[in-house]
Amino acid sequence: MVAKLTVIFLIILLLMTGIILTLIPWYSLGVFGDWGENALLALVVQKTNLPILQRTVTSGWIRGAVTGLGILNLFIAFWEMAHFKQSVKMFETEGNMENKAISEPKR
């Protein structure tokens, strides 16, 4: 049961991370604001005196790289869904091996 929940939570985490990383660079999502004009980026640029940092972060290359990471997360989530039973079995056997190693007396 614990192994199933672990895999389910992993899939949910991968899906959420993938969706966020795929959409945030391209769309203004209310709370987060625009990708290139957020308060944290402005603060870092102001403190470091590196205006090139803001231009770099707002470039299409960086946006594309972040989107690529999001798509990779989505791909891994769908792969985990397709191989759900195999992943659960792997977690269960790994847990059994750890329990066995703990319960065996040392010589």
N, CA, C and O atoms as a GROMACS GRO file, in nm:
protein
  428
    1MET      N    1   0.082  -0.119   0.000
    1MET     CA    2   0.000   0.000   0.000
    1MET      C    3   0.087   0.126   0.000
    1MET      O    4   0.057   0.223  -0.070
    2VAL      N    5   0.194   0.123   0.080
    2VAL     CA    6   0.284   0.238   0.086
    2VAL      C    7   0.353   0.259  -0.049
    2VAL      O    8   0.372   0.372  -0.092
    3ALA      N    9   0.389   0.150  -0.114
    3ALA     CA   10   0.455   0.160  -0.244
    3ALA      C   11   0.361   0.222  -0.347
    3ALA      O   12   0.404   0.304  -0.429
    4LYS      N   13   0.233   0.184  -0.345
    4LYS     CA   14   0.136   0.241  -0.440
    4LYS      C   15   0.120   0.391  -0.416
    4LYS      O   16   0.119   0.469  -0.510
    5LEU      N   17   0.108   0.430  -0.289
    5LEU     CA   18   0.092   0.572  -0.258
    5LEU      C   19   0.217   0.651  -0.298
    5LEU      O   20   0.207   0.764  -0.345
    6THR      N   21   0.333   0.592  -0.278
    6THR     CA   22   0.457   0.658  -0.317
    6THR      C   23   0.460   0.684  -0.467
    6THR      O   24   0.495   0.794  -0.511
    7VAL      N   25   0.424   0.586  -0.544
    7VAL     CA   26   0.424   0.602  -0.691
    7VAL      C   27   0.316   0.702  -0.733
    7VAL      O   28   0.339   0.783  -0.823
    8ILE      N   29   0.200   0.698  -0.670
    8ILE     CA   30   0.093   0.793  -0.703
    8ILE      C   31   0.137   0.936  -0.673
    8ILE      O   32   0.117   1.025  -0.755
    9PHE      N   33   0.197   0.957  -0.556
    9PHE     CA   34   0.243   1.092  -0.522
    9PHE      C   35   0.357   1.137  -0.614
    9PHE      O   36   0.366   1.255  -0.648
   10LEU      N   37   0.442   1.045  -0.655
   10LEU     CA   38   0.548   1.078  -0.750
   10LEU      C   39   0.488   1.123  -0.884
   10LEU      O   40   0.533   1.221  -0.943
   11ILE      N   41   0.387   1.052  -0.930
   11ILE     CA   42   0.322   1.088  -1.057
   11ILE      C   43   0.256   1.224  -1.046
   11ILE      O   44   0.267   1.306  -1.137
   12ILE      N   45   0.187   1.250  -0.935
   12ILE     CA   46   0.122   1.381  -0.916
   12ILE      C   47   0.225   1.492  -0.913
   12ILE      O   48   0.206   1.597  -0.975
   13LEU      N   49   0.335   1.470  -0.842
   13LEU     CA   50   0.441   1.570  -0.834
   13LEU      C   51   0.501   1.598  -0.972
   13LEU      O   52   0.524   1.713  -1.008
   14LEU      N   53   0.527   1.493  -1.047
   14LEU     CA   54   0.584   1.510  -1.181
   14LEU      C   55   0.487   1.584  -1.273
   14LEU      O   56   0.529   1.670  -1.351
   15LEU      N   57   0.358   1.551  -1.266
   15LEU     CA   58   0.259   1.619  -1.350
   15LEU      C   59   0.250   1.768  -1.315
   15LEU      O   60   0.250   1.853  -1.404
   16MET      N   61   0.241   1.798  -1.186
   16MET     CA   62   0.229   1.938  -1.145
   16MET      C   63   0.354   2.018  -1.184
   16MET      O   64   0.343   2.129  -1.236
   17THR      N   65   0.470   1.961  -1.159
   17THR     CA   66   0.595   2.029  -1.195
   17THR      C   67   0.604   2.048  -1.346
   17THR      O   68   0.644   2.155  -1.392
   18GLY      N   69   0.568   1.947  -1.421
   18GLY     CA   70   0.573   1.957  -1.566
   18GLY      C   71   0.480   2.063  -1.622
   18GLY      O   72   0.518   2.140  -1.710
   19ILE      N   73   0.359   2.068  -1.570
   19ILE     CA   74   0.263   2.168  -1.618
   19ILE      C   75   0.311   2.309  -1.584
   19ILE      O   76   0.305   2.399  -1.667
   20ILE      N   77   0.359   2.327  -1.461
   20ILE     CA   78   0.406   2.460  -1.420
   20ILE      C   79   0.527   2.503  -1.503
   20ILE      O   80   0.531   2.616  -1.552
   21LEU      N   81   0.625   2.414  -1.518
   21LEU     CA   82   0.745   2.452  -1.593
   21LEU      C   83   0.716   2.472  -1.742
   21LEU      O   84   0.787   2.548  -1.808
   22THR      N   85   0.615   2.407  -1.793
   22THR     CA   86   0.581   2.424  -1.934
   22THR      C   87   0.507   2.556  -1.958
   22THR      O   88   0.530   2.620  -2.061
   23LEU      N   89   0.420   2.596  -1.867
   23LEU     CA   90   0.336   2.712  -1.891
   23LEU      C   91   0.392   2.845  -1.839
   23LEU      O   92   0.372   2.948  -1.903
   24ILE      N   93   0.460   2.844  -1.727
   24ILE     CA   94   0.501   2.970  -1.662
   24ILE      C   95   0.589   3.059  -1.750
   24ILE      O   96   0.570   3.181  -1.748
   25PRO      N   97   0.685   3.006  -1.827
   25PRO     CA   98   0.766   3.098  -1.907
   25PRO      C   99   0.688   3.172  -2.016
   25PRO      O  100   0.734   3.277  -2.062
   26TRP      N  101   0.574   3.122  -2.057
   26TRP     CA  102   0.505   3.179  -2.172
   26TRP      C  103   0.377   3.254  -2.138
   26TRP      O  104   0.333   3.338  -2.216
   27TYR      N  105   0.316   3.225  -2.023
   27TYR     CA  106   0.189   3.288  -1.988
   27TYR      C  107   0.200   3.357  -1.853
   27TYR      O  108   0.273   3.312  -1.765
   28SER      N  109   0.127   3.465  -1.838
   28SER     CA  110   0.118   3.533  -1.710
   28SER      C  111   0.007   3.465  -1.630
   28SER      O  112  -0.110   3.472  -1.666
   29LEU      N  113   0.046   3.399  -1.523
   29LEU     CA  114  -0.050   3.320  -1.446
   29LEU      C  115  -0.092   3.390  -1.317
   29LEU      O  116  -0.078   3.334  -1.209
   30GLY      N  117  -0.143   3.511  -1.328
   30GLY     CA  118  -0.199   3.581  -1.214
   30GLY      C  119  -0.098   3.613  -1.106
   30GLY      O  120  -0.031   3.716  -1.112
   31VAL      N  121  -0.087   3.528  -1.008
   31VAL     CA  122  -0.002   3.552  -0.891
   31VAL      C  123   0.145   3.568  -0.931
   31VAL      O  124   0.215   3.651  -0.875
   32PHE      N  125   0.190   3.489  -1.026
   32PHE     CA  126   0.331   3.489  -1.061
   32PHE      C  127   0.371   3.608  -1.148
   32PHE      O  128   0.487   3.648  -1.147
   33GLY      N  129   0.278   3.665  -1.221
   33GLY     CA  130   0.310   3.776  -1.308
   33GLY      C  131   0.384   3.731  -1.432
   33GLY      O  132   0.388   3.613  -1.465
   34ASP      N  133   0.443   3.828  -1.501
   34ASP     CA  134   0.516   3.797  -1.624
   34ASP      C  135   0.651   3.736  -1.591
   34ASP      O  136   0.710   3.767  -1.487
   35TRP      N  137   0.699   3.650  -1.678
   35TRP     CA  138   0.825   3.576  -1.657
   35TRP      C  139   0.943   3.672  -1.638
   35TRP      O  140   1.026   3.649  -1.549
   36GLY      N  141   0.952   3.775  -1.716
   36GLY     CA  142   1.068   3.863  -1.711
   36GLY      C  143   1.055   3.982  -1.619
   36GLY      O  144   1.153   4.052  -1.595
   37GLU      N  145   0.937   4.006  -1.567
   37GLU     CA  146   0.915   4.123  -1.482
   37GLU      C  147   0.860   4.081  -1.346
   37GLU      O  148   0.751   4.123  -1.308
   38ASN      N  149   0.934   3.999  -1.274
   38ASN     CA  150   0.889   3.961  -1.141
   38ASN      C  151   0.978   4.026  -1.036
   38ASN      O  152   1.091   4.066  -1.066
   39ALA      N  153   0.928   4.036  -0.916
   39ALA     CA  154   0.997   4.109  -0.810
   39ALA      C  155   1.129   4.043  -0.770
   39ALA      O  156   1.227   4.112  -0.743
   40LEU      N  157   1.131   3.911  -0.767
   40LEU     CA  158   1.254   3.842  -0.728
   40LEU      C  159   1.366   3.867  -0.828
   40LEU      O  160   1.480   3.893  -0.789
   41LEU      N  161   1.335   3.859  -0.956
   41LEU     CA  162   1.436   3.885  -1.058
   41LEU      C  163   1.485   4.029  -1.051
   41LEU      O  164   1.604   4.055  -1.063
   42ALA      N  165   1.393   4.124  -1.032
   42ALA     CA  166   1.432   4.265  -1.021
   42ALA      C  167   1.521   4.287  -0.899
   42ALA      O  168   1.617   4.364  -0.907
   43LEU      N  169   1.491   4.222  -0.788
   43LEU     CA  170   1.573   4.235  -0.667
   43LEU      C  171   1.713   4.179  -0.689
   43LEU      O  172   1.812   4.241  -0.649
   44VAL      N  173   1.722   4.063  -0.752
   44VAL     CA  174   1.853   4.001  -0.778
   44VAL      C  175   1.935   4.088  -0.872
   44VAL      O  176   2.055   4.107  -0.851
   45VAL      N  177   1.873   4.142  -0.975
   45VAL     CA  178   1.943   4.229  -1.070
   45VAL      C  179   1.991   4.356  -1.000
   45VAL      O  180   2.102   4.402  -1.024
   46GLN      N  181   1.907   4.411  -0.913
   46GLN     CA  182   1.944   4.533  -0.841
   46GLN      C  183   2.059   4.507  -0.743
   46GLN      O  184   2.151   4.588  -0.734
   47LYS      N  185   2.054   4.397  -0.671
   47LYS     CA  186   2.158   4.368  -0.571
   47LYS      C  187   2.292   4.331  -0.635
   47LYS      O  188   2.398   4.364  -0.581
   48THR      N  189   2.288   4.263  -0.749
   48THR     CA  190   2.412   4.218  -0.813
   48THR      C  191   2.466   4.315  -0.917
   48THR      O  192   2.578   4.300  -0.964
   49ASN      N  193   2.386   4.415  -0.954
   49ASN     CA  194   2.423   4.509  -1.060
   49ASN      C  195   2.458   4.438  -1.190
   49ASN      O  196   2.554   4.472  -1.258
   50LEU      N  197   2.377   4.338  -1.223
   50LEU     CA  198   2.396   4.262  -1.347
   50LEU      C  199   2.268   4.269  -1.431
   50LEU      O  200   2.186   4.177  -1.427
   51PRO      N  201   2.250   4.378  -1.508
   51PRO     CA  202   2.129   4.387  -1.590
   51PRO      C  203   2.123   4.281  -1.700
   51PRO      O  204   2.015   4.250  -1.751
   52ILE      N  205   2.239   4.225  -1.734
   52ILE     CA  206   2.239   4.119  -1.836
   52ILE      C  207   2.165   3.996  -1.786
   52ILE      O  208   2.115   3.916  -1.865
   53LEU      N  209   2.158   3.980  -1.655
   53LEU     CA  210   2.088   3.866  -1.597
   53LEU      C  211   1.940   3.868  -1.635
   53LEU      O  212   1.882   3.765  -1.668
   54GLN      N  213   1.878   3.987  -1.630
   54GLN     CA  214   1.737   3.997  -1.667
   54GLN      C  215   1.718   3.969  -1.815
   54GLN      O  216   1.621   3.903  -1.854
   55ARG      N  217   1.807   4.019  -1.898
   55ARG     CA  218   1.796   3.992  -2.042
   55ARG      C  219   1.814   3.844  -2.072
   55ARG      O  220   1.749   3.789  -2.160
   56THR      N  221   1.904   3.780  -1.997
   56THR     CA  222   1.929   3.638  -2.019
   56THR      C  223   1.808   3.555  -1.979
   56THR      O  224   1.766   3.466  -2.053
   57VAL      N  225   1.752   3.585  -1.862
   57VAL     CA  226   1.637   3.508  -1.813
   57VAL      C  227   1.515   3.527  -1.903
   57VAL      O  228   1.436   3.434  -1.920
   58THR      N  229   1.500   3.645  -1.960
   58THR     CA  230   1.383   3.671  -2.044
   58THR      C  231   1.402   3.625  -2.189
   58THR      O  232   1.310   3.635  -2.269
   59SER      N  233   1.521   3.576  -2.222
   59SER     CA  234   1.544   3.534  -2.361
   59SER      C  235   1.464   3.409  -2.394
   59SER      O  236   1.426   3.331  -2.306
   60GLY      N  237   1.441   3.392  -2.520
   60GLY     CA  238   1.366   3.275  -2.566
   60GLY      C  239   1.439   3.144  -2.540
   60GLY      O  240   1.375   3.040  -2.523
   61TRP      N  241   1.571   3.149  -2.538
   61TRP     CA  242   1.649   3.027  -2.514
   61TRP      C  243   1.623   2.972  -2.375
   61TRP      O  244   1.602   2.852  -2.358
   62ILE      N  245   1.624   3.059  -2.276
   62ILE     CA  246   1.601   3.015  -2.137
   62ILE      C  247   1.456   2.970  -2.121
   62ILE      O  248   1.429   2.868  -2.057
   63ARG      N  249   1.364   3.045  -2.179
   63ARG     CA  250   1.224   3.003  -2.174
   63ARG      C  251   1.205   2.866  -2.236
   63ARG      O  252   1.133   2.781  -2.183
   64GLY      N  253   1.271   2.844  -2.348
   64GLY     CA  254   1.263   2.714  -2.415
   64GLY      C  255   1.324   2.603  -2.332
   64GLY      O  256   1.272   2.491  -2.329
   65ALA      N  257   1.435   2.632  -2.265
   65ALA     CA  258   1.500   2.531  -2.181
   65ALA      C  259   1.411   2.493  -2.063
   65ALA      O  260   1.399   2.375  -2.030
   66VAL      N  261   1.349   2.592  -2.001
   66VAL     CA  262   1.259   2.564  -1.888
   66VAL      C  263   1.137   2.486  -1.937
   66VAL      O  264   1.092   2.392  -1.870
   67THR      N  265   1.085   2.523  -2.052
   67THR     CA  266   0.973   2.448  -2.110
   67THR      C  267   1.014   2.305  -2.142
   67THR      O  268   0.936   2.212  -2.122
   68GLY      N  269   1.136   2.287  -2.191
   68GLY     CA  270   1.187   2.153  -2.218
   68GLY      C  271   1.193   2.068  -2.093
   68GLY      O  272   1.161   1.950  -2.096
   69LEU      N  273   1.235   2.127  -1.981
   69LEU     CA  274   1.236   2.054  -1.854
   69LEU      C  275   1.094   2.016  -1.813
   69LEU      O  276   1.071   1.908  -1.759
   70GLY      N  277   0.999   2.105  -1.838
   70GLY     CA  278   0.859   2.074  -1.807
   70GLY      C  279   0.807   1.959  -1.890
   70GLY      O  280   0.738   1.871  -1.839
   71ILE      N  281   0.840   1.959  -2.017
   71ILE     CA  282   0.796   1.850  -2.105
   71ILE      C  283   0.862   1.719  -2.064
   71ILE      O  284   0.800   1.613  -2.070
   72LEU      N  285   0.988   1.725  -2.022
   72LEU     CA  286   1.056   1.606  -1.973
   72LEU      C  287   0.986   1.550  -1.848
   72LEU      O  288   0.970   1.429  -1.835
   73ASN      N  289   0.946   1.639  -1.757
   73ASN     CA  290   0.872   1.595  -1.639
   73ASN      C  291   0.740   1.531  -1.677
   73ASN      O  292   0.702   1.429  -1.619
   74LEU      N  293   0.670   1.588  -1.773
   74LEU     CA  294   0.544   1.529  -1.817
   74LEU      C  295   0.567   1.392  -1.881
   74LEU      O  296   0.490   1.299  -1.857
   75PHE      N  297   0.672   1.380  -1.961
   75PHE     CA  298   0.704   1.252  -2.023
   75PHE      C  299   0.732   1.146  -1.917
   75PHE      O  300   0.684   1.033  -1.927
   76ILE      N  301   0.810   1.182  -1.816
   76ILE     CA  302   0.841   1.086  -1.708
   76ILE      C  303   0.715   1.049  -1.632
   76ILE      O  304   0.698   0.933  -1.593
   77ALA      N  305   0.625   1.146  -1.610
   77ALA     CA  306   0.499   1.116  -1.540
   77ALA      C  307   0.415   1.017  -1.620
   77ALA      O  308   0.360   0.923  -1.564
   78PHE      N  309   0.404   1.038  -1.750
   78PHE     CA  310   0.326   0.946  -1.833
   78PHE      C  311   0.392   0.809  -1.840
   78PHE      O  312   0.324   0.707  -1.846
   79TRP      N  313   0.526   0.806  -1.840
   79TRP     CA  314   0.597   0.678  -1.840
   79TRP      C  315   0.568   0.604  -1.709
   79TRP      O  316   0.546   0.483  -1.711
   80GLU      N  317   0.570   0.676  -1.598
   80GLU     CA  318   0.540   0.613  -1.468
   80GLU      C  319   0.396   0.561  -1.464
   80GLU      O  320   0.369   0.456  -1.406
   81MET      N  321   0.304   0.634  -1.527
   81MET     CA  322   0.165   0.586  -1.533
   81MET      C  323   0.156   0.457  -1.614
   81MET      O  324   0.084   0.364  -1.576
   82ALA      N  325   0.228   0.452  -1.724
   82ALA     CA  326   0.223   0.334  -1.810
   82ALA      C  327   0.289   0.213  -1.744
   82ALA      O  328   0.252   0.099  -1.771
   83HIS      N  329   0.387   0.237  -1.658
   83HIS     CA  330   0.460   0.129  -1.591
   83HIS      C  331   0.431   0.128  -1.441
   83HIS      O  332   0.519   0.101  -1.360
   84PHE      N  333   0.306   0.157  -1.405
   84PHE     CA  334   0.268   0.171  -1.264
   84PHE      C  335   0.297   0.044  -1.185
   84PHE      O  336   0.360   0.050  -1.079
   85LYS      N  337   0.251  -0.069  -1.234
   85LYS     CA  338   0.269  -0.195  -1.160
   85LYS      C  339   0.416  -0.229  -1.143
   85LYS      O  340   0.458  -0.277  -1.037
   86GLN      N  341   0.495  -0.205  -1.245
   86GLN     CA  342   0.638  -0.233  -1.238
   86GLN      C  343   0.705  -0.144  -1.133
   86GLN      O  344   0.791  -0.191  -1.058
   87SER      N  345   0.667  -0.016  -1.128
   87SER     CA  346   0.726   0.075  -1.030
   87SER      C  347   0.688   0.036  -0.888
   87SER      O  348   0.771   0.040  -0.797
   88VAL      N  349   0.560  -0.002  -0.869
   88VAL     CA  350   0.515  -0.044  -0.736
   88VAL      C  351   0.591  -0.169  -0.693
   88VAL      O  352   0.635  -0.179  -0.578
   89LYS      N  353   0.606  -0.262  -0.784
   89LYS     CA  354   0.678  -0.386  -0.752
   89LYS      C  355   0.823  -0.357  -0.714
   89LYS      O  356   0.877  -0.418  -0.622
   90MET      N  357   0.885  -0.263  -0.785
   90MET     CA  358   1.023  -0.227  -0.755
   90MET      C  359   1.033  -0.167  -0.614
   90MET      O  360   1.125  -0.201  -0.538
   91PHE      N  361   0.940  -0.078  -0.579
   91PHE     CA  362   0.940  -0.020  -0.446
   91PHE      C  363   0.917  -0.125  -0.338
   91PHE      O  364   0.980  -0.122  -0.232
   92GLU      N  365   0.827  -0.219  -0.365
   92GLU     CA  366   0.798  -0.323  -0.267
   92GLU      C  367   0.918  -0.414  -0.245
   92GLU      O  368   0.950  -0.447  -0.131
   93THR      N  369   0.985  -0.455  -0.352
   93THR     CA  370   1.101  -0.543  -0.336
   93THR      C  371   1.216  -0.470  -0.269
   93THR      O  372   1.291  -0.530  -0.191
   94GLU      N  373   1.231  -0.343  -0.298
   94GLU     CA  374   1.336  -0.264  -0.234
   94GLU      C  375   1.308  -0.250  -0.085
   94GLU      O  376   1.400  -0.261  -0.003
   95GLY      N  377   1.182  -0.226  -0.049
   95GLY     CA  378   1.145  -0.216   0.092
   95GLY      C  379   1.163  -0.347   0.165
   95GLY      O  380   1.208  -0.349   0.280
   96ASN      N  381   1.130  -0.459   0.099
   96ASN     CA  382   1.147  -0.590   0.161
   96ASN      C  383   1.295  -0.621   0.183
   96ASN      O  384   1.332  -0.680   0.285
   97MET      N  385   1.379  -0.581   0.090
   97MET     CA  386   1.523  -0.605   0.106
   97MET      C  387   1.579  -0.524   0.222
   97MET      O  388   1.664  -0.573   0.296
   98GLU      N  389   1.532  -0.400   0.239
   98GLU     CA  390   1.578  -0.318   0.351
   98GLU      C  391   1.531  -0.376   0.483
   98GLU      O  392   1.608  -0.381   0.579
   99ASN      N  393   1.406  -0.421   0.490
   99ASN     CA  394   1.354  -0.481   0.612
   99ASN      C  395   1.430  -0.609   0.646
   99ASN      O  396   1.458  -0.637   0.762
  100LYS      N  397   1.463  -0.685   0.544
  100LYS     CA  398   1.536  -0.810   0.565
  100LYS      C  399   1.676  -0.780   0.619
  100LYS      O  400   1.724  -0.849   0.709
  101ALA      N  401   1.741  -0.679   0.565
  101ALA     CA  402   1.875  -0.643   0.609
  101ALA      C  403   1.874  -0.592   0.753
  101ALA      O  404   1.969  -0.615   0.828
  102ILE      N  405   1.769  -0.522   0.791
  102ILE     CA  406   1.758  -0.470   0.928
  102ILE      C  407   1.732  -0.582   1.027
  102ILE      O  408   1.787  -0.583   1.136
  103SER      N  409   1.647  -0.677   0.989
  103SER     CA  410   1.606  -0.782   1.082
  103SER      C  411   1.709  -0.893   1.099
  103SER      O  412   1.705  -0.965   1.198
  104GLU      N  413   1.800  -0.909   1.004
  104GLU     CA  414   1.900  -1.015   1.015
  104GLU      C  415   2.003  -0.978   1.121
  104GLU      O  416   2.053  -0.865   1.122
  105PRO      N  417   2.036  -1.072   1.210
  105PRO     CA  418   2.138  -1.044   1.311
  105PRO      C  419   2.277  -1.040   1.247
  105PRO      O  420   2.306  -1.114   1.153
  106LYS      N  421   2.360  -0.953   1.298
  106LYS     CA  422   2.496  -0.941   1.246
  106LYS      C  423   2.587  -1.039   1.317
  106LYS      O  424   2.572  -1.063   1.437
  107ARG      N  425   2.679  -1.094   1.245
  107ARG     CA  426   2.771  -1.194   1.302
  107ARG      C  427   2.904  -1.134   1.332
  107ARG      O  428   2.994  -1.204   1.380
   0.00000   0.00000   0.00000
